[in-house]
């Protein structure tokens, strides 16, 4: 079973199941280019099961809406980039779900830089709207400290962003971005 790490009992995570269809991409629908979302999820497609559980957790436990692009990386990059930029303008914050896979993704650094630039233009100080959240799977048992430590390899720019490795830190980050977190759903 895919897992993500933070301060919730792992048994509790089993109640979260992915509500998405893997074959579908939200970018294929024009509706999602104008819809408002609380959070843009930046991730590696290789972590899709973990990401799906995390997104479902945010939706069910906090009432947070998320945009996640589920499309694999075999598409026209210019077309995808233009659509993603439109979606990013309609998101309040970005959570980068950090893993070994996301560190090796070529989309993650682009999404992060683009989101920061968009937020700089809209609200100033774009770095405050982006946070890192560690995820892992059974094949790669890693801890939050491994993912969030200061050894960012080729991803040094990530040191600029908030680290949210616990439920409390995640709520504080979301609320600092103007997202209403319903902790009592």
Buried (B, 14 or more C-beta within 10 A) or exposed (E): EBBBBBEBEEEEBEEBEBEBEEEEBBBEEEEBBEBEBBBBBBBBBBBBBBBBBBBBBBBBBBBBBBBBBBBEEEBEEEEBEEBBBEBBBBBBBBBBBBBBBBBEBEBBBBBBEBBBEBBEEEEEEBBBBBBBBBBBBEEEEBEBEBBBEEEBEEBEEBEEBBBBBBBEBBBBBBEEBEBEBEEEE
